């Protein structure tokens, strides 16, 4: 079973693949373990607007564990709060 990797995400868009050292196009399960929502967006460039992307609810939310399918574009993530949130990722095999 692949390792779970964690990083704290703040309120600016960051390149998920570079931050987590996971190759673009790899299937990965994301989990928000923080108090604030996180957004993720697939695309070749950083999103222009803060409200773009799919919302990953806080740790108590039903929508806190989406899976990005293999073959996806680069993944961009940001927290909706400047206080940040912990994002976990695990490669799906």
Residue, then its C-alpha position, 0 to 999 in steps of 0.5 A: x500500500x502506498x504511503x500517505x503524504x501530508x502537507x499544509x496548504x494555504x490560500x494561494x494556488x500551488x502545484x500539487x504534483x510538485x509539492x507532493x512529488x507525485x507524477x502528473x497523470x497518477x491516480x491519487x486520493x486526496x483527503x482534507x484533514x483540516x478545519x477549512x475547505x480546500x479547492x483543487x483544479x486540474x489544468x496545465x496552468x495555475x487557475x486565475x480565480x480563487x473560487x475555481x475548482x472542486x471544493x474539498x470539504x473540511x475533515x468532518x464533511x462527506x466530500x473530504x476525500x475525492x479521487x483524481x483519476x489516472x491520466x489527469x492534468x496537473x493538479x493545483x490546490x489552495x485552502x479557502x482560508x489563510x490559516x491553512x489546512x492539512x491535505x493528505x494524498x495517497x497514490x491509488x494502485 
